[in-house]
Amino acid sequence: METTTLNNQTLTGKWSVDHVHSNLQFTVDHLVISQVNGSFRDYTGSLSNEGENFEDAQIDFSIKTASLNTNNEMRDDHLRSDDFFNAEAYPEIVFKSTGIEKTGDNTFNINGTLTIRDVRKSVTFKAKVGGVAKDAYGNTKLGLRVSTEIDRFDYNLKWNQLTEAGGFTVGKEVEITGNLQLVKQ
C-alpha cells in the first residue's frame, strides 16, 4: 500500500479544524434567476489517520444548525424554523466518513453519511488536499477543500413557493463547500 505524503510529510495522525482559517458555505438558487449564499459559524471537525494511507482516514463533522448565517436575519430565522432545519428539534448536521478513494494527485472522494434533521443519506464529497505546512508557531497544518451537492428535499427541507413564472422560490439542489485548514494534534 502506498504511503500518502504531501510536502514530504505523511497525513498520519489526529487533526482538528482550525476555525480561524476555515469556513463552511452553502449556495442555493433563488427565484430561478440568482443564488443565495450562506455559511455556518459553529462546527467541529476531526480527521484521524492512524495508517500511512490517507484512504484509511476517518472524518467526522458536526455543524450547529442554529449557527447558519445568510446576512439576512428574517431569512435566517425562517431557515432555522420547521420549514427548513428546525434547529430547535434538530440542533446538528452530522457527517461521518465511510471510505475515502484516491481520484488523482491530491484529490479524493470522501464517501460518508450525512444526517440532516432525522434523515441519513449517503453522500460523496469531492476533496482536494492543498498540502501540509508548518505555520509561524510550529503547528502542522493540512489544507483541504471539499464540495458536494445535495437535493434538500431528500432531507425534509421541503418548504417552497412557486414564483410568478412557475419556478420554485428556492432551488432543490444545494451546493455545500468547505475550505478547511486542520491542525495536527
Backbone torsions as a table, in degrees:
resi	resn	phi	psi	omega
1	MET	NA	133.8	-177.2
2	GLU	-78.5	134.1	176.7
3	THR	-76.5	131.6	177.8
4	THR	-87.1	120.2	178.7
5	THR	-130.1	152.8	172.5
6	LEU	-137.8	133.8	-178.4
7	ASN	51.3	38.4	-179.6
8	ASN	63.3	19.8	176.7
9	GLN	-120.4	136.3	176.9
10	THR	-76.1	161.0	178.7
11	LEU	-95.5	16.8	-179.4
12	THR	-71.0	145.0	174.3
13	GLY	122.7	-171.3	178.9
14	LYS	-107.6	135.4	-176.4
15	TRP	-131.3	147.5	173.8
16	SER	-133.9	155.8	-176.0
17	VAL	-66.5	133.2	172.2
18	ASP	-94.5	102.4	-174.5
19	HIS	-62.5	-29.6	-178.1
20	VAL	-64.1	-29.2	-175.1
21	HIS	-118.3	24.9	-177.6
22	SER	-134.0	159.3	172.0
23	ASN	-155.1	150.9	175.7
24	LEU	-121.0	124.4	-175.3
25	GLN	-129.6	158.6	172.2
26	PHE	-137.7	152.4	179.8
27	THR	-136.4	135.6	179.3
28	VAL	-141.4	147.0	176.8
29	ASP	-66.8	146.0	178.3
30	HIS	-132.5	126.3	179.6
31	LEU	58.2	21.7	178.8
32	VAL	69.9	-17.5	-171.1
33	ILE	-104.0	-11.6	-177.5
34	SER	-153.1	-175.2	179.6
35	GLN	-128.2	151.8	174.0
36	VAL	-116.4	135.2	177.8
37	ASN	-106.8	150.9	174.3
38	GLY	-149.0	173.7	179.6
39	SER	-147.2	168.1	173.1
40	PHE	-116.4	135.4	-176.4
41	ARG	-98.7	-23.3	-174.1
42	ASP	-119.4	110.4	-178.9
43	TYR	-157.0	158.5	173.5
44	THR	-130.2	150.0	179.4
45	GLY	-153.8	145.6	178.3
46	SER	-142.5	153.5	175.2
47	LEU	-131.4	126.9	179.5
48	SER	-123.5	123.1	-176.6
49	ASN	-134.6	94.0	-176.2
50	GLU	-82.3	-25.6	179.9
51	GLY	-89.8	-178.9	179.5
52	GLU	-83.6	-12.5	-171.7
53	ASN	-108.3	123.7	-177.9
54	PHE	-58.9	-27.6	-179.4
55	GLU	-65.0	-14.0	178.5
56	ASP	-93.0	-0.2	-176.2
57	ALA	-67.2	155.0	173.5
58	GLN	-115.2	128.1	-179.7
59	ILE	-119.2	130.1	178.5
60	ASP	-129.4	136.9	179.1
61	PHE	-138.5	142.8	175.1
62	SER	-137.5	128.8	-176.6
63	ILE	-121.4	130.3	175.6
64	LYS	-78.8	116.7	-176.9
65	THR	-63.5	-32.2	-179.9
66	ALA	-67.4	-12.9	-177.0
67	SER	-88.0	7.1	-179.2
68	LEU	-66.6	150.6	-177.5
69	ASN	-148.1	122.5	174.9
70	THR	-117.4	11.1	-177.8
71	ASN	66.4	26.3	175.5
72	ASN	-147.1	107.7	-173.2
73	GLU	-58.8	-41.5	-178.8
74	MET	-65.4	-43.9	178.5
75	ARG	-65.4	-41.7	179.5
76	ASP	-60.9	-42.1	177.6
77	ASP	-62.5	-39.2	178.4
78	HIS	-65.4	-42.6	179.2
79	LEU	-64.9	-29.8	178.3
80	ARG	-78.5	-14.6	-175.9
81	SER	-78.1	177.3	-179.7
82	ASP	-66.7	-15.9	175.1
83	ASP	-63.0	-27.0	-178.4
84	PHE	-128.4	-102.2	-171.6
85	PHE	-77.5	-24.6	-174.0
86	ASN	48.5	63.7	-174.0
87	ALA	-58.8	-27.1	179.5
88	GLU	-70.1	-45.7	-178.6
89	ALA	-82.7	-29.9	-177.7
90	TYR	-128.1	79.6	-171.2
91	PRO	-72.4	-10.9	-176.7
92	GLU	-135.5	146.7	165.7
93	ILE	-103.1	133.3	-175.3
94	VAL	-126.8	137.1	172.5
95	PHE	-126.1	132.9	175.7
96	LYS	-132.2	124.9	-179.5
97	SER	-71.8	149.4	176.1
98	THR	-119.1	-11.3	179.1
99	GLY	176.2	152.2	-179.6
100	ILE	-129.6	132.5	-179.6
101	GLU	-120.7	130.4	175.4
102	LYS	-73.7	131.5	-179.0
103	THR	-117.5	-10.0	-179.4
104	GLY	176.0	-170.0	176.9
105	ASP	-63.5	112.2	177.9
106	ASN	63.1	18.7	176.4
107	THR	-121.3	145.3	-175.0
108	PHE	-146.2	157.4	164.4
109	ASN	-103.3	124.4	176.8
110	ILE	-104.2	108.0	179.7
111	ASN	-91.1	145.3	178.9
112	GLY	-174.5	-171.4	179.1
113	THR	-111.5	126.0	177.5
114	LEU	-108.7	125.1	178.9
115	THR	-113.1	120.1	174.9
116	ILE	-128.5	132.2	-171.7
117	ARG	57.4	-123.6	-179.7
118	ASP	-111.6	21.6	-175.5
119	VAL	-114.3	129.5	175.8
120	ARG	-112.0	128.6	179.2
121	LYS	-138.0	149.7	173.5
122	SER	-74.1	141.2	-179.3
123	VAL	-147.4	153.0	176.3
124	THR	-122.0	124.8	173.3
125	PHE	-96.9	131.1	169.6
126	LYS	-80.5	132.6	-175.9
127	ALA	-128.3	141.9	172.7
128	LYS	-125.8	122.4	177.3
129	VAL	-87.4	118.4	-177.6
130	GLY	-76.4	-25.8	179.2
131	GLY	142.8	-179.0	177.7
132	VAL	-126.3	135.4	179.6
133	ALA	-152.5	158.4	173.4
134	LYS	-94.1	138.0	176.6
135	ASP	-86.0	-178.1	-176.8
136	ALA	-64.5	-15.4	-178.4
137	TYR	-101.7	4.8	178.9
138	GLY	87.7	4.6	178.1
139	ASN	-79.2	136.8	176.4
140	THR	-85.9	125.4	-176.7
141	LYS	-118.1	148.4	177.9
142	LEU	-123.5	126.1	177.2
143	GLY	-97.1	133.8	-175.6
144	LEU	-145.7	128.7	174.4
145	ARG	-115.7	126.7	-179.4
146	VAL	-124.4	149.0	176.9
147	SER	-154.6	150.5	174.2
148	THR	-156.7	173.3	175.0
149	GLU	-132.7	133.8	178.3
150	ILE	-124.6	159.1	171.8
151	ASP	-93.6	112.2	-174.9
152	ARG	-63.0	-26.5	178.1
153	PHE	-63.3	-30.1	177.7
154	ASP	-61.9	-22.1	-176.1
155	TYR	-109.8	20.7	179.6
156	ASN	62.1	31.6	173.1
157	LEU	-103.0	67.6	-164.0
158	LYS	-101.0	-2.1	-178.6
159	TRP	-56.1	140.2	174.5
160	ASN	-168.9	160.9	172.2
161	GLN	-136.7	150.1	176.4
162	LEU	-81.8	143.8	176.0
163	THR	-83.8	172.4	177.6
164	GLU	-56.2	-35.0	-179.5
165	ALA	-83.6	-4.1	177.3
166	GLY	98.5	-3.1	177.7
167	GLY	-88.4	169.7	178.6
168	PHE	-77.5	143.7	174.8
169	THR	-60.9	-44.4	179.8
170	VAL	-118.7	129.0	179.9
171	GLY	-64.4	158.1	178.6
172	LYS	-79.3	-37.5	-176.1
173	GLU	-83.1	131.9	179.9
174	VAL	-122.7	125.0	176.2
175	GLU	-90.3	130.6	179.1
176	ILE	-116.8	129.8	-178.8
177	THR	-133.4	135.3	174.3
178	GLY	-124.6	123.6	171.8
179	ASN	-104.6	104.0	-167.4
180	LEU	-118.2	139.9	168.9
181	GLN	-120.8	123.7	-179.2
182	LEU	-110.4	146.3	179.5
183	VAL	-111.9	135.6	-179.6
184	LYS	-73.0	134.0	-178.4
185	GLN	-84.7	NA	NA
